[in-house]
């Protein structure tokens, strides 16, 4: 067990989550639903499955021998994430990488902490001891950081003219983006519910002799099956509606770029499941570390891409303060596990 190494691996997952959408920027001539379908095929099916087959002997035997309720629970939570993940791309389209991922990941992290005890009738556990109270405080601080980052986005909308906003983010729309971000951030927490709900699969993998750092791969694959089902239905529906099936036969780098985006995206949760075993008792904050790292690096990326160019000192100050508060919430969450 090496908690520091586990934390670093989870943080690398956050970097993957912050950068996965960059290849989309180079896609030309394909509708959103078409390149999103390619992203889903590679990121939600092919790459995770290849990783599972490469690391877990008798991979399908492990899944086939698992209790049906465990498989259905993982798939169900994966489908919930699928609804959130489907709108994740829309959130980035309307708010940009920096602002969009900061708000989406912040909400996702907070929801992933609060919903499980409330949904299972154990809301009192949020305040049962000092560590629980500190963890709850970290969530409140996180929400405060989200409000500040959202305020920076609103100030940005008021400061820049339409041409400047579109130059940084082609389809910038703060109102639409915030509506999508709230839904996407909350629903996307289903990913962590599924990943944490597949413990019996991990135990079966460990019993079969799978190395500890790879025992989470069967869980990841099953959860992503649920997410893929939602994504493929939506994409095909949009293809039919927009008559965009021809996009898949168009020449160019569309397939390669969308597939690359899918592989990079999948790496964030692969890193989470690889890093968790090394974290011991702190494994339950792995999701918060991935999301926190994603917020940090996506915001820095947004600055590098010029998404905040032309904004005033007040807007930049709100952004900086929001990011500092979000960083503080992560530090508080980590401290809670050490009490």
ZAMARGU-4260 file (C-alpha; in steps of 0.2 Angstrom, whole numbers, plus 5000, padded with zeros to 4 digits):
<rodrens>
0) 5000/5000/5000 | 5007/5017/4995 | 4994/5031/4998 | 5005/5044/4990 | 5007/5034/4974
5) 4988/5030/4973 | 4984/5049/4975 | 4996/5053/4961 | 4989/5040/4949 | 4971/5047/4953
10) 4977/5064/4950 | 4984/5059/4933 | 4966/5053/4929 | 4960/5070/4932 | 4973/5077/4919
15) 4965/5064/4907 | 4948/5070/4911 | 4953/5088/4909 | 4961/5086/4892 | 4950/5072/4883
20) 4940/5085/4873 | 4955/5093/4865 | 4955/5081/4850 | 4937/5086/4846 | 4943/5103/4842
25) 4951/5096/4826 | 4936/5087/4819 | 4929/5095/4804 | 4913/5090/4794 | 4906/5078/4807
30) 4890/5082/4817 | 4891/5082/4836 | 4882/5065/4837 | 4893/5057/4825 | 4909/5060/4833
35) 4902/5057/4850 | 4897/5040/4844 | 4914/5036/4839 | 4921/5043/4855 | 4909/5031/4864
40) 4913/5016/4855 | 4932/5018/4858 | 4931/5025/4876 | 4916/5016/4883 | 4919/4999/4875
45) 4934/4995/4865 | 4948/5002/4876 | 4941/4997/4893 | 4938/4979/4886 | 4956/4978/4879
50) 4962/4984/4896 | 4952/4971/4905 | 4957/4957/4894 | 4975/4961/4895 | 4975/4962/4914
55) 4963/4949/4920 | 4964/4931/4915 | 4947/4923/4912 | 4939/4940/4911 | 4922/4935/4905
60) 4922/4921/4917 | 4924/4933/4931 | 4909/4943/4925 | 4898/4928/4920 | 4901/4921/4938
65) 4896/4937/4947 | 4879/4939/4956 | 4866/4946/4943 | 4861/4960/4956 | 4879/4966/4956
70) 4880/4967/4937 | 4863/4975/4935 | 4868/4988/4949 | 4884/4993/4940 | 4875/4994/4923
75) 4861/5004/4931 | 4873/5017/4938 | 4883/5017/4922 | 4867/5022/4913 | 4864/5036/4925
80) 4881/5042/4922 | 4878/5040/4903 | 4864/5053/4904 | 4876/5065/4913 | 4891/5060/4901
85) 4880/5063/4886 | 4877/5081/4891 | 4895/5083/4897 | 4900/5087/4879 | 4886/5100/4877
90) 4892/5108/4893 | 4909/5110/4886 | 4901/5117/4869 | 4891/5130/4879 | 4904/5135/4893
95) 4921/5130/4886 | 4933/5118/4893 | 4939/5128/4908 | 4922/5135/4915 | 4912/5119/4910
100) 4923/5106/4918 | 4926/5116/4933 | 4907/5117/4937 | 4903/5100/4931 | 4917/5091/4940
105) 4913/5101/4956 | 4895/5097/4956 | 4899/5079/4952 | 4911/5077/4966 | 4899/5085/4979
110) 4885/5074/4973 | 4895/5059/4974 | 4898/5062/4992 | 4881/5067/4998 | 4869/5056/4988
115) 4874/5039/4994 | 4871/5041/5013 | 4855/5051/5010 | 4848/5038/4997 | 4852/5023/5009
120) 4843/5031/5024 | 4860/5035/5033 | 4859/5054/5031 | 4864/5055/5050 | 4881/5047/5045
125) 4886/5064/5038 | 4887/5071/5055 | 4891/5055/5065 | 4909/5060/5071 | 4922/5073/5068
130) 4929/5066/5052 | 4911/5065/5045 | 4907/5083/5049 | 4924/5089/5041 | 4920/5079/5025
135) 4902/5088/5025 | 4911/5104/5027 | 4922/5100/5012 | 4907/5098/5002 | 4899/5114/5007
140) 4916/5123/5003 | 4916/5114/4986 | 4899/5121/4982 | 4905/5139/4987 | 4919/5137/4975
145) 4907/5132/4961 | 4896/5147/4965 | 4912/5158/4963 | 4917/5150/4947 | 4899/5152/4940
150) 4899/5170/4945 | 4915/5172/4935 | 4906/5164/4920 | 4892/5176/4922 | 4903/5191/4924
155) 4912/5185/4908 | 4896/5185/4899 | 4892/5203/4903 | 4910/5209/4899 | 4913/5202/4882
160) 4904/5206/4866 | 4896/5192/4856 | 4911/5192/4844 | 4924/5190/4858 | 4914/5176/4867
165) 4912/5166/4851 | 4930/5168/4847 | 4935/5159/4864 | 4920/5147/4864 | 4911/5146/4847
170) 4894/5142/4855 | 4896/5151/4871 | 4879/5152/4880 | 4880/5154/4899 | 4862/5151/4903
175) 4860/5135/4893 | 4878/5130/4899 | 4873/5131/4917 | 4857/5121/4915 | 4866/5107/4906
180) 4881/5108/4919 | 4869/5106/4934 | 4861/5091/4926 | 4877/5083/4919 | 4887/5086/4936
185) 4873/5078/4946 | 4869/5063/4935 | 4888/5060/4931 | 4890/5055/4950 | 4882/5039/4945
190) 4900/5033/4938 | 4907/5033/4956 | 4891/5025/4963 | 4894/5011/4950 | 4913/5009/4953
195) 4911/5008/4972 | 4896/4996/4970 | 4906/4983/4961 | 4916/4977/4976 | 4911/4958/4974
200) 4918/4959/4957 | 4935/4965/4963 | 4935/4952/4977 | 4932/4939/4964 | 4946/4946/4953
205) 4958/4946/4968 | 4953/4928/4972 | 4957/4923/4954 | 4975/4929/4956 | 4973/4946/4947
210) 4986/4959/4953 | 4978/4971/4965 | 4981/4986/4954 | 4970/4978/4940 | 4956/4971/4951
215) 4945/4986/4947 | 4945/4983/4928 | 4930/4971/4927 | 4920/4984/4937 | 4925/4998/4925
220) 4920/4988/4910 | 4903/4983/4917 | 4899/5001/4922 | 4903/5008/4905 | 4892/4995/4897
225) 4877/5005/4905 | 4884/5021/4899 | 4887/5015/4882 | 4869/5009/4880 | 4862/5027/4884
230) 4875/5035/4872 | 4872/5024/4857 | 4853/5026/4858 | 4855/5045/4858 | 4868/5046/4845
235) 4858/5035/4833 | 4842/5044/4836 | 4851/5061/4832 | 4859/5053/4816 | 4842/5048/4810
240) 4834/5065/4815 | 4848/5075/4807 | 4852/5063/4792 | 4870/5062/4798 | 4874/5044/4795
245) 4885/5049/4781 | 4897/5057/4793 | 4904/5040/4797 | 4910/5037/4779 | 4918/5055/4777
250) 4937/5055/4774 | 4948/5064/4786 | 4954/5062/4804 | 4937/5062/4812 | 4937/5044/4817
255) 4955/5045/4824 | 4952/5061/4834 | 4936/5055/4841 | 4943/5038/4845 | 4958/5046/4854
260) 4946/5057/4864 | 4938/5042/4870 | 4954/5033/4875 | 4960/5048/4884 | 4943/5050/4893
265) 4943/5032/4899 | 4960/5034/4906 | 4953/5045/4920 | 4943/5031/4928 | 4955/5018/4924
270) 4968/5028/4934 | 4955/5029/4948 | 4953/5010/4949 | 4972/5007/4947 | 4976/5020/4961
275) 4962/5014/4973 | 4970/4998/4980 | 4986/5008/4984 | 4976/5020/4995 | 4970/5008/5008
280) 4957/5016/5019 | 4958/5032/5009 | 4952/5024/4993 | 4935/5032/4996 | 4942/5049/4991
285) 4949/5043/4975 | 4934/5050/4965 | 4936/5067/4974 | 4954/5067/4969 | 4951/5063/4951
290) 4937/5077/4950 | 4947/5090/4959 | 4962/5087/4948 | 4951/5088/4933 | 4944/5105/4939
295) 4962/5112/4942 | 4969/5107/4926 | 4954/5110/4915 | 4953/5128/4922 | 4972/5130/4918
300) 4969/5123/4901 | 4954/5136/4899 | 4966/5150/4903 | 4979/5143/4891 | 4966/5142/4877
305) 4961/5160/4879 | 4944/5156/4886 | 4946/5170/4898 | 4955/5182/4887 | 4948/5200/4887
310) 4940/5198/4904 | 4943/5211/4918 | 4951/5210/4935 | 4935/5207/4944 | 4930/5192/4933
315) 4948/5185/4934 | 4948/5188/4953 | 4932/5178/4955 | 4939/5164/4945 | 4955/5163/4955
320) 4945/5164/4971 | 4933/5150/4965 | 4948/5139/4961 | 4957/5142/4977 | 4941/5138/4987
325) 4938/5122/4976 | 4957/5117/4980 | 4953/5120/4998 | 4938/5109/4998 | 4949/5095/4992
330) 4962/5098/5005 | 4948/5097/5018 | 4942/5081/5011 | 4959/5073/5012 | 4961/5080/5030
335) 4945/5072/5035 | 4951/5055/5031 | 4966/5057/5042 | 4957/5062/5057
</rodrens>
